[in-house]
Amino acid sequence: MASAELGGLRIIYSAGYFADLGGHVFPIQKYRLVHERLLREGVIAPAAVLEPQPAPLEDLLLVHTPAYVQDLLTQTRSPRTMFSEMPLTLPIVEAFRLATGGTILAAEQALERQAAVNLGGGLHHAFPDHAEGFCYFNDVAIAIRRLERAGRIRRSLVVDCDLHQGNGTAFIFRNDPAVFTFSIHQENLYPVKQTGDLDIGLDDFAGDEEYLDALRRTLPGVFRDFRPDLVFYVAGADPYGGDQLGTLQISLPGLCARDEFVLELCRKHQAPVAVVLAGGYAEKTEDTITIHVNTCRVAAALFT
């Protein structure tokens, strides 16, 4: 049965993750489509899906400045919001706030059950005082600060495997020895890079062998030396060779191998892991859905 396959894994999802983006390149319908396919293929049981609540204001303010949060909540165009590449509407802000609550819930569930997946989240370009890219709230940073405040974690590791460097996340934790930021990304591409604890910038058109070799050479040492209490795995689908926004050439099997490697390291080191799905802009949206479903399938197989 699907519930037996899942064991302790929980999936975080809400229909409220959807908002009308007006033809934007970000395929926001992917959240619903991934959820539906996971159920249809028996990867998850309905009882394993948890509904999040919007991130509380006090949690948003653990990372973001009051002026920036006020601009978002009132949809005010200002120097703090103008560099977003998303429309600024109340439904979009509310959807991202809900997805941020989903990442908080995934982190809490991971601490209890060893692993959880938020079908949204990974909004890693958001800075404390301004929006960037497609990101308004830095959900991973907010979840980390909430759990730190509650005394539930001391050391956290962000493993960011999105196509784009998590520049907002790197900036937020740049002087924080309790948070290690790891990013493997396409170097000659958006965004303007911030200095994380370990950044691997790959050349244009790098493929499976180079990508997986870089992970295998570097990430085990991070786990061994840093010993995190909690891992956030930003499992972007956009390193895929068919993605519209980059030129890395990682195959579908290569991305599965990536997921297996990262999540197996978490299991080996008994580090609870909260997975967020982040970006994915394949020319064929079905490919993005497949990549995200495969990530969930790997997590379900490893954390039983």
VMD Tcl script that draws the C-alpha trace (Angstrom):
set ca {
  {0.00 0.00 0.00}
  {1.13 3.57 -0.62}
  {0.94 4.45 3.08}
  {3.28 1.56 3.89}
  {5.69 2.74 1.22}
  {5.75 6.20 2.72}
  {6.42 5.24 6.31}
  {7.27 8.46 8.12}
  {7.41 10.71 5.03}
  {4.85 13.47 4.78}
  {3.99 15.63 1.77}
  {3.00 19.26 2.33}
  {0.59 20.72 -0.21}
  {-2.35 23.11 -0.57}
  {-4.49 24.06 -3.53}
  {-3.76 27.59 -2.30}
  {-0.25 27.33 -3.74}
  {-1.81 28.34 -7.06}
  {-2.27 31.96 -8.06}
  {-2.87 33.51 -11.47}
  {0.53 34.66 -12.80}
  {-0.85 35.92 -16.09}
  {1.10 33.74 -18.53}
  {4.37 33.89 -16.59}
  {7.16 31.43 -17.43}
  {6.87 29.95 -13.94}
  {4.48 26.98 -14.32}
  {2.63 27.48 -11.04}
  {0.11 24.81 -12.00}
  {2.92 22.31 -11.41}
  {2.08 22.09 -7.70}
  {-1.37 20.69 -8.42}
  {-0.10 18.46 -11.20}
  {2.66 16.96 -9.05}
  {0.20 16.34 -6.23}
  {-2.29 14.68 -8.56}
  {0.34 12.45 -10.15}
  {1.77 11.37 -6.80}
  {-1.70 10.22 -5.76}
  {-2.54 8.65 -9.12}
  {0.67 6.61 -9.23}
  {0.40 5.51 -5.61}
  {3.61 7.21 -4.50}
  {1.67 8.80 -1.64}
  {-1.59 8.11 0.12}
  {-4.06 10.94 0.71}
  {-3.52 10.62 4.47}
  {0.17 11.46 4.01}
  {-0.64 14.92 2.63}
  {-0.69 17.73 5.20}
  {-2.28 21.15 4.66}
  {-0.09 24.10 5.71}
  {-1.10 27.41 7.23}
  {0.26 30.77 6.03}
  {3.50 31.75 7.73}
  {2.68 34.03 10.69}
  {3.72 37.65 10.48}
  {6.10 37.22 13.41}
  {7.92 34.49 11.47}
  {8.23 36.60 8.33}
  {9.83 39.31 10.45}
  {12.50 36.92 11.70}
  {14.13 37.34 8.27}
  {12.52 40.25 6.42}
  {12.42 43.92 7.33}
  {9.10 45.42 8.49}
  {9.06 47.92 5.60}
  {9.51 45.18 2.99}
  {6.88 42.92 4.55}
  {4.45 45.84 4.69}
  {5.04 46.55 1.00}
  {4.25 42.94 0.15}
  {1.15 42.73 2.29}
  {-0.21 45.96 0.81}
  {1.09 45.29 -2.75}
  {3.01 48.54 -2.74}
  {5.41 49.13 -5.62}
  {8.62 50.46 -4.11}
  {12.41 50.02 -4.38}
  {11.90 46.96 -2.16}
  {9.46 45.22 -4.52}
  {10.30 46.62 -7.95}
  {13.04 44.11 -8.78}
  {10.69 41.18 -8.56}
  {10.05 39.41 -11.85}
  {6.59 38.39 -10.61}
  {3.38 40.42 -10.69}
  {2.67 41.98 -7.29}
  {-0.89 40.95 -6.44}
  {-2.54 39.88 -3.21}
  {-3.29 36.32 -4.44}
  {0.38 35.81 -5.41}
  {1.68 37.18 -2.11}
  {-0.79 35.01 -0.21}
  {0.20 31.91 -2.22}
  {3.89 32.48 -1.46}
  {3.13 33.14 2.19}
  {1.23 29.85 2.31}
  {4.12 28.04 0.61}
  {6.42 29.52 3.25}
  {4.15 28.03 5.90}
  {4.51 24.77 3.98}
  {8.28 24.86 4.33}
  {7.96 25.52 8.06}
  {5.62 22.54 8.38}
  {7.93 20.35 6.27}
  {10.84 21.23 8.56}
  {8.82 20.44 11.68}
  {7.69 17.14 10.18}
  {11.25 16.27 9.17}
  {12.41 16.68 12.75}
  {9.68 14.29 13.86}
  {9.77 11.78 11.01}
  {13.25 12.18 9.45}
  {11.98 13.56 6.12}
  {9.20 15.62 4.57}
  {8.60 17.28 1.20}
  {6.95 20.63 0.56}
  {5.62 20.66 -3.00}
  {6.19 24.43 -3.00}
  {8.94 26.60 -1.57}
  {12.57 27.11 -2.46}
  {12.17 30.89 -2.90}
  {15.87 31.43 -2.49}
  {16.36 34.79 -4.26}
  {14.42 36.80 -1.67}
  {16.64 39.10 0.44}
  {15.79 40.50 3.87}
  {14.78 43.87 2.43}
  {13.81 43.24 -1.18}
  {12.42 40.83 -3.74}
  {14.43 39.29 -6.56}
  {13.65 36.91 -9.37}
  {10.43 35.00 -8.77}
  {10.76 35.19 -4.98}
  {9.04 37.30 -2.33}
  {9.60 35.41 0.98}
  {12.74 33.39 1.66}
  {10.89 30.38 3.03}
  {13.93 28.29 3.96}
  {15.52 31.12 5.92}
  {12.23 31.81 7.71}
  {11.87 28.14 8.67}
  {15.42 28.04 9.99}
  {14.95 31.14 12.14}
  {11.64 29.86 13.51}
  {13.14 26.53 14.55}
  {16.18 28.23 16.03}
  {13.93 30.54 18.04}
  {12.03 27.51 19.33}
  {15.30 25.83 20.35}
  {14.66 22.86 18.07}
  {17.84 23.16 15.98}
  {21.30 24.62 16.40}
  {23.02 23.79 13.11}
  {21.31 23.68 9.72}
  {22.57 22.92 6.23}
  {21.07 24.24 3.01}
  {21.87 22.02 0.02}
  {20.76 24.08 -2.97}
  {20.73 22.17 -6.26}
  {18.63 24.63 -8.23}
  {19.94 25.89 -11.58}
  {20.43 29.35 -10.03}
  {22.52 30.19 -7.00}
  {20.46 30.86 -3.88}
  {21.82 34.37 -3.57}
  {19.26 35.58 -1.06}
  {19.87 32.61 1.21}
  {23.64 33.02 0.97}
  {23.33 36.70 1.87}
  {21.04 36.10 4.84}
  {23.39 33.56 6.42}
  {26.71 35.06 5.28}
  {27.97 35.71 8.83}
  {26.16 32.88 10.60}
  {28.34 29.91 11.59}
  {25.24 27.94 12.61}
  {23.99 27.75 9.01}
  {26.04 26.26 6.15}
  {24.94 27.22 2.63}
  {25.95 24.89 -0.23}
  {25.00 25.70 -3.82}
  {25.72 23.95 -7.11}
  {24.49 25.98 -10.07}
  {25.23 27.32 -13.53}
  {27.87 30.03 -13.06}
  {27.33 32.28 -16.09}
  {23.70 32.94 -15.40}
  {21.37 34.98 -13.20}
  {21.69 35.99 -10.36}
  {24.53 38.25 -9.27}
  {26.28 35.82 -6.97}
  {26.59 36.17 -3.21}
  {29.27 34.28 -1.31}
  {27.96 31.15 0.34}
  {29.93 28.70 2.44}
  {30.53 26.43 -0.55}
  {29.58 27.46 -4.08}
  {30.13 25.29 -7.14}
  {29.58 27.21 -10.35}
  {29.39 24.91 -13.36}
  {30.26 25.86 -16.93}
  {27.56 26.21 -19.56}
  {26.43 22.86 -20.99}
  {27.86 20.79 -18.12}
  {26.29 17.35 -18.11}
  {25.60 14.46 -15.76}
  {29.18 13.34 -15.24}
  {30.52 16.76 -14.27}
  {27.51 17.58 -12.14}
  {27.43 14.34 -10.16}
  {31.22 14.25 -9.79}
  {31.17 17.72 -8.23}
  {28.52 16.63 -5.74}
  {30.37 13.45 -4.84}
  {33.67 15.26 -4.31}
  {32.32 17.97 -2.04}
  {29.07 17.23 -0.26}
  {30.10 14.21 1.86}
  {32.78 16.33 3.53}
  {30.23 19.01 4.37}
  {28.02 16.47 6.14}
  {30.97 14.92 7.94}
  {32.48 18.18 9.18}
  {29.39 20.32 9.79}
  {27.07 17.68 11.31}
  {23.74 19.45 10.76}
  {20.71 19.00 12.96}
  {18.50 19.63 9.93}
  {19.01 19.77 6.16}
  {17.00 21.79 3.67}
  {17.31 20.25 0.21}
  {16.40 22.72 -2.54}
  {15.69 20.21 -5.31}
  {15.26 22.46 -8.33}
  {14.16 20.80 -11.58}
  {15.84 23.46 -13.73}
  {19.34 21.94 -14.18}
  {17.52 19.70 -16.67}
  {18.76 19.81 -20.26}
  {15.30 20.75 -21.53}
  {14.88 23.79 -19.28}
  {14.18 27.16 -20.86}
  {16.18 29.31 -18.44}
  {19.58 27.65 -18.50}
  {21.98 25.51 -20.48}
  {23.03 22.78 -18.06}
  {22.43 19.40 -19.66}
  {21.45 17.17 -16.76}
  {19.28 14.25 -17.84}
  {16.24 12.82 -16.10}
  {18.30 9.85 -14.81}
  {21.03 12.29 -13.77}
  {18.57 14.28 -11.67}
  {17.30 11.06 -10.06}
  {20.91 10.17 -9.23}
  {21.33 13.63 -7.70}
  {18.27 13.15 -5.50}
  {19.40 9.69 -4.44}
  {22.87 10.92 -3.56}
  {21.74 13.92 -1.51}
  {18.96 12.13 0.32}
  {21.08 9.05 0.98}
  {23.70 11.31 2.61}
  {20.98 12.68 4.87}
  {19.93 9.18 5.83}
  {23.49 7.99 6.34}
  {24.25 10.89 8.69}
  {20.84 10.66 10.40}
  {20.17 14.27 9.44}
  {16.46 15.08 9.11}
  {15.72 16.60 5.70}
  {13.04 19.00 4.50}
  {12.78 19.00 0.71}
  {11.48 21.99 -1.27}
  {10.97 21.76 -5.02}
  {12.06 25.27 -6.15}
  {12.39 26.04 -9.88}
  {11.66 24.19 -13.09}
  {10.86 25.70 -16.50}
  {11.13 22.86 -19.00}
  {9.82 23.49 -22.49}
  {7.54 20.54 -21.82}
  {5.90 21.16 -18.46}
  {5.37 17.42 -18.14}
  {9.15 17.03 -17.84}
  {9.21 19.40 -14.88}
  {6.38 17.42 -13.28}
  {8.29 14.17 -13.84}
  {11.43 15.55 -12.21}
  {9.54 16.71 -9.13}
  {7.59 13.45 -8.87}
  {10.86 11.52 -9.11}
  {12.29 13.56 -6.22}
  {9.28 12.62 -4.09}
  {9.54 8.99 -5.22}
  {13.19 8.83 -4.13}
  {12.33 10.35 -0.75}
  {9.48 7.88 -0.28}
  {11.76 4.94 -1.08}
  {14.56 6.03 1.27}
  {12.53 7.20 4.25}
  {10.19 4.32 5.04}
}
mol new
graphics top color blue
foreach p $ca { graphics top sphere $p radius 0.5 }
foreach p [lrange $ca 0 end-1] q [lrange $ca 1 end] { graphics top cylinder $p $q radius 0.2 }
display resetview
